[in-house]
Amino acid sequence: VQLVESGGDLVQPGGSLNLSCAASGFVFGRYHMSWYRQTPGKGRESVARISLGRRTIEYDESVKGRFTIPRNNAKNTLYLQMNNLKPEDTAVYFCNRGGWNDLPFDSWGRGTPVTVSS
């Protein structure tokens, strides 16, 4: 399993970012996928999840209405579109399997850092 996140950056409050996650080493389209984020002193938390067939999507209340989580099964890629970013969105963002009783793979990528600051 290999997960490579990219797209993180420094952005001002109210700004937008698009994250990508390139997946390999497993059949991407067979699994529910999630975006997680981690801040210093806190565990990794799931902020958005999408079912394998893209029919069901869920968001944590903290990002609902601002983030969207599309996926392209043909390209083995998961995305996170982030709008109206807030300082509290500052974190390292990771993708992995997850959602609806699917647990993450043991292998994690390096994540991509997002910093929201003026």
PyRosetta script that sets phi, psi and omega in degrees:
from pyrosetta import init, pose_from_sequence

init()
pose = pose_from_sequence("VQLVESGGDLVQPGGSLNLSCAASGFVFGRYHMSWYRQTPGKGRESVARISLGRRTIEYDESVKGRFTIPRNNAKNTLYLQMNNLKPEDTAVYFCNRGGWNDLPFDSWGRGTPVTVSS")
pose.set_psi(1, 130.0)
pose.set_omega(1, 174.9)
pose.set_phi(2, -134.7)
pose.set_psi(2, 129.1)
pose.set_omega(2, 179.8)
pose.set_phi(3, -127.5)
pose.set_psi(3, 123.2)
pose.set_omega(3, -177.2)
pose.set_phi(4, -124.5)
pose.set_psi(4, 109.7)
pose.set_omega(4, -179.5)
pose.set_phi(5, -92.3)
pose.set_psi(5, 147.8)
pose.set_omega(5, 178.0)
pose.set_phi(6, -153.8)
pose.set_psi(6, 167.0)
pose.set_omega(6, 175.4)
pose.set_phi(7, 106.1)
pose.set_psi(7, -7.9)
pose.set_omega(7, 179.6)
pose.set_phi(8, -68.6)
pose.set_psi(8, 153.8)
pose.set_omega(8, -176.8)
pose.set_phi(9, -166.4)
pose.set_psi(9, 176.9)
pose.set_omega(9, 171.2)
pose.set_phi(10, -90.5)
pose.set_psi(10, 127.9)
pose.set_omega(10, -177.0)
pose.set_phi(11, -140.8)
pose.set_psi(11, 150.9)
pose.set_omega(11, 178.7)
pose.set_phi(12, -79.0)
pose.set_psi(12, 154.6)
pose.set_omega(12, 175.1)
pose.set_phi(13, -53.6)
pose.set_psi(13, 138.1)
pose.set_omega(13, -176.8)
pose.set_phi(14, 90.4)
pose.set_psi(14, -9.3)
pose.set_omega(14, -178.7)
pose.set_phi(15, -80.6)
pose.set_psi(15, -177.1)
pose.set_omega(15, -177.3)
pose.set_phi(16, -131.9)
pose.set_psi(16, 153.1)
pose.set_omega(16, 173.5)
pose.set_phi(17, -144.7)
pose.set_psi(17, 152.9)
pose.set_omega(17, 173.8)
pose.set_phi(18, -122.3)
pose.set_psi(18, 117.0)
pose.set_omega(18, 177.6)
pose.set_phi(19, -96.5)
pose.set_psi(19, 150.8)
pose.set_omega(19, 175.6)
pose.set_phi(20, -128.5)
pose.set_psi(20, 153.4)
pose.set_omega(20, 176.3)
pose.set_phi(21, -136.6)
pose.set_psi(21, 112.2)
pose.set_omega(21, 177.2)
pose.set_phi(22, -91.8)
pose.set_psi(22, 122.4)
pose.set_omega(22, -175.7)
pose.set_phi(23, -110.5)
pose.set_psi(23, 143.1)
pose.set_omega(23, 176.2)
pose.set_phi(24, -153.2)
pose.set_psi(24, 164.0)
pose.set_omega(24, 177.7)
pose.set_phi(25, 89.1)
pose.set_psi(25, 1.0)
pose.set_omega(25, 175.8)
pose.set_phi(26, -154.2)
pose.set_psi(26, 167.3)
pose.set_omega(26, -178.8)
pose.set_phi(27, -83.8)
pose.set_psi(27, 94.9)
pose.set_omega(27, -172.0)
pose.set_phi(28, -52.2)
pose.set_psi(28, -43.9)
pose.set_omega(28, -173.7)
pose.set_phi(29, -70.7)
pose.set_psi(29, -4.8)
pose.set_omega(29, -178.6)
pose.set_phi(30, -95.3)
pose.set_psi(30, -0.6)
pose.set_omega(30, -173.9)
pose.set_phi(31, -128.0)
pose.set_psi(31, 144.7)
pose.set_omega(31, 166.6)
pose.set_phi(32, -67.7)
pose.set_psi(32, 145.4)
pose.set_omega(32, -177.8)
pose.set_phi(33, -128.2)
pose.set_psi(33, 153.3)
pose.set_omega(33, -178.1)
pose.set_phi(34, -138.1)
pose.set_psi(34, 155.8)
pose.set_omega(34, 165.5)
pose.set_phi(35, -104.4)
pose.set_psi(35, 136.6)
pose.set_omega(35, 178.1)
pose.set_phi(36, -122.2)
pose.set_psi(36, 159.4)
pose.set_omega(36, 172.2)
pose.set_phi(37, -139.9)
pose.set_psi(37, 152.8)
pose.set_omega(37, -177.2)
pose.set_phi(38, -137.9)
pose.set_psi(38, 134.8)
pose.set_omega(38, 175.5)
pose.set_phi(39, -119.4)
pose.set_psi(39, 159.0)
pose.set_omega(39, -179.7)
pose.set_phi(40, -56.0)
pose.set_psi(40, 130.5)
pose.set_omega(40, 177.8)
pose.set_phi(41, 85.1)
pose.set_psi(41, -4.2)
pose.set_omega(41, 179.1)
pose.set_phi(42, -122.3)
pose.set_psi(42, 152.1)
pose.set_omega(42, 176.2)
pose.set_phi(43, -74.9)
pose.set_psi(43, 173.7)
pose.set_omega(43, 178.4)
pose.set_phi(44, -75.4)
pose.set_psi(44, 131.1)
pose.set_omega(44, 179.7)
pose.set_phi(45, -122.4)
pose.set_psi(45, 143.0)
pose.set_omega(45, 177.2)
pose.set_phi(46, -80.9)
pose.set_psi(46, 130.7)
pose.set_omega(46, 179.8)
pose.set_phi(47, -111.0)
pose.set_psi(47, -20.4)
pose.set_omega(47, -179.6)
pose.set_phi(48, -158.5)
pose.set_psi(48, 146.4)
pose.set_omega(48, -179.9)
pose.set_phi(49, -146.4)
pose.set_psi(49, 147.2)
pose.set_omega(49, -178.2)
pose.set_phi(50, -134.2)
pose.set_psi(50, 136.7)
pose.set_omega(50, -178.8)
pose.set_phi(51, -72.5)
pose.set_psi(51, 163.6)
pose.set_omega(51, -173.8)
pose.set_phi(52, -60.3)
pose.set_psi(52, -33.6)
pose.set_omega(52, 180.0)
pose.set_phi(53, -95.9)
pose.set_psi(53, 7.5)
pose.set_omega(53, 177.8)
pose.set_phi(54, 68.4)
pose.set_psi(54, 11.0)
pose.set_omega(54, -177.4)
pose.set_phi(55, -79.6)
pose.set_psi(55, -29.6)
pose.set_omega(55, -175.0)
pose.set_phi(56, -123.2)
pose.set_psi(56, 131.9)
pose.set_omega(56, 179.7)
pose.set_phi(57, -134.5)
pose.set_psi(57, 139.1)
pose.set_omega(57, 177.3)
pose.set_phi(58, -132.8)
pose.set_psi(58, 147.4)
pose.set_omega(58, 178.8)
pose.set_phi(59, -129.8)
pose.set_psi(59, 145.6)
pose.set_omega(59, 169.8)
pose.set_phi(60, -65.2)
pose.set_psi(60, 147.9)
pose.set_omega(60, -178.0)
pose.set_phi(61, -56.7)
pose.set_psi(61, -30.5)
pose.set_omega(61, -176.1)
pose.set_phi(62, -68.8)
pose.set_psi(62, -19.3)
pose.set_omega(62, -177.4)
pose.set_phi(63, -120.3)
pose.set_psi(63, -5.1)
pose.set_omega(63, -176.5)
pose.set_phi(64, -58.7)
pose.set_psi(64, 133.2)
pose.set_omega(64, -179.6)
pose.set_phi(65, 88.3)
pose.set_psi(65, -10.4)
pose.set_omega(65, -179.0)
pose.set_phi(66, -118.3)
pose.set_psi(66, -30.6)
pose.set_omega(66, -177.9)
pose.set_phi(67, -110.5)
pose.set_psi(67, 147.1)
pose.set_omega(67, 169.5)
pose.set_phi(68, -131.6)
pose.set_psi(68, 152.7)
pose.set_omega(68, -172.6)
pose.set_phi(69, -129.1)
pose.set_psi(69, 77.4)
pose.set_omega(69, 175.1)
pose.set_phi(70, -78.9)
pose.set_psi(70, 162.8)
pose.set_omega(70, 174.1)
pose.set_phi(71, -141.0)
pose.set_psi(71, 149.8)
pose.set_omega(71, 176.1)
pose.set_phi(72, -122.1)
pose.set_psi(72, 99.6)
pose.set_omega(72, -176.1)
pose.set_phi(73, -66.6)
pose.set_psi(73, -29.8)
pose.set_omega(73, 179.1)
pose.set_phi(74, -68.1)
pose.set_psi(74, -28.9)
pose.set_omega(74, -179.6)
pose.set_phi(75, -103.3)
pose.set_psi(75, 4.6)
pose.set_omega(75, -179.2)
pose.set_phi(76, 52.3)
pose.set_psi(76, 44.0)
pose.set_omega(76, -174.9)
pose.set_phi(77, -132.6)
pose.set_psi(77, 137.0)
pose.set_omega(77, 175.4)
pose.set_phi(78, -112.5)
pose.set_psi(78, 144.2)
pose.set_omega(78, -178.0)
pose.set_phi(79, -125.6)
pose.set_psi(79, 158.8)
pose.set_omega(79, 170.5)
pose.set_phi(80, -138.1)
pose.set_psi(80, 111.9)
pose.set_omega(80, 178.0)
pose.set_phi(81, -95.5)
pose.set_psi(81, 120.6)
pose.set_omega(81, -172.3)
pose.set_phi(82, -117.4)
pose.set_psi(82, 120.8)
pose.set_omega(82, 179.7)
pose.set_phi(83, -122.0)
pose.set_psi(83, 161.0)
pose.set_omega(83, 178.9)
pose.set_phi(84, 47.2)
pose.set_psi(84, 52.4)
pose.set_omega(84, -175.8)
pose.set_phi(85, -65.7)
pose.set_psi(85, 145.7)
pose.set_omega(85, -178.6)
pose.set_phi(86, -120.6)
pose.set_psi(86, 155.9)
pose.set_omega(86, 178.2)
pose.set_phi(87, -54.0)
pose.set_psi(87, -33.8)
pose.set_omega(87, 179.9)
pose.set_phi(88, -71.4)
pose.set_psi(88, -6.6)
pose.set_omega(88, 173.3)
pose.set_phi(89, -82.5)
pose.set_psi(89, -6.8)
pose.set_omega(89, 178.6)
pose.set_phi(90, -60.4)
pose.set_psi(90, 123.4)
pose.set_omega(90, -175.8)
pose.set_phi(91, -177.6)
pose.set_psi(91, 171.6)
pose.set_omega(91, 166.9)
pose.set_phi(92, -94.7)
pose.set_psi(92, 129.4)
pose.set_omega(92, -175.3)
pose.set_phi(93, -105.4)
pose.set_psi(93, 134.9)
pose.set_omega(93, -178.8)
pose.set_phi(94, -127.3)
pose.set_psi(94, 152.7)
pose.set_omega(94, 169.6)
pose.set_phi(95, -115.1)
pose.set_psi(95, 155.4)
pose.set_omega(95, 176.4)
pose.set_phi(96, -171.6)
pose.set_psi(96, 170.8)
pose.set_omega(96, 171.0)
pose.set_phi(97, -60.3)
pose.set_psi(97, 151.3)
pose.set_omega(97, 175.6)
pose.set_phi(98, 161.0)
pose.set_psi(98, 151.3)
pose.set_omega(98, 178.7)
pose.set_phi(99, 117.0)
pose.set_psi(99, 139.2)
pose.set_omega(99, 174.3)
pose.set_phi(100, 54.0)
pose.set_psi(100, 52.0)
pose.set_omega(100, 177.5)
pose.set_phi(101, 76.6)
pose.set_psi(101, 0.2)
pose.set_omega(101, 171.5)
pose.set_phi(102, -83.2)
pose.set_psi(102, 123.6)
pose.set_omega(102, 179.2)
pose.set_phi(103, -90.0)
pose.set_psi(103, 156.4)
pose.set_omega(103, 178.1)
pose.set_phi(104, -63.2)
pose.set_psi(104, 153.6)
pose.set_omega(104, 168.7)
pose.set_phi(105, -64.0)
pose.set_psi(105, 155.1)
pose.set_omega(105, 176.2)
pose.set_phi(106, -65.2)
pose.set_psi(106, -29.7)
pose.set_omega(106, -178.1)
pose.set_phi(107, -86.2)
pose.set_psi(107, 126.5)
pose.set_omega(107, 178.0)
pose.set_phi(108, -116.7)
pose.set_psi(108, 152.8)
pose.set_omega(108, 172.5)
pose.set_phi(109, -78.2)
pose.set_psi(109, -175.2)
pose.set_omega(109, -179.1)
pose.set_phi(110, -83.3)
pose.set_psi(110, -12.1)
pose.set_omega(110, -178.8)
pose.set_phi(111, 79.2)
pose.set_psi(111, 170.0)
pose.set_omega(111, 176.3)
pose.set_phi(112, -133.0)
pose.set_psi(112, 127.9)
pose.set_omega(112, -173.8)
pose.set_phi(113, -81.8)
pose.set_psi(113, 134.7)
pose.set_omega(113, 175.0)
pose.set_phi(114, -118.8)
pose.set_psi(114, 125.1)
pose.set_omega(114, 177.4)
pose.set_phi(115, -123.0)
pose.set_psi(115, 123.0)
pose.set_omega(115, 179.4)
pose.set_phi(116, -111.4)
pose.set_psi(116, 110.0)
pose.set_omega(116, -175.0)
pose.set_phi(117, -159.0)
pose.set_psi(117, 147.2)
pose.set_omega(117, 175.8)
pose.set_phi(118, -93.6)
pose.dump_pdb("model.pdb")
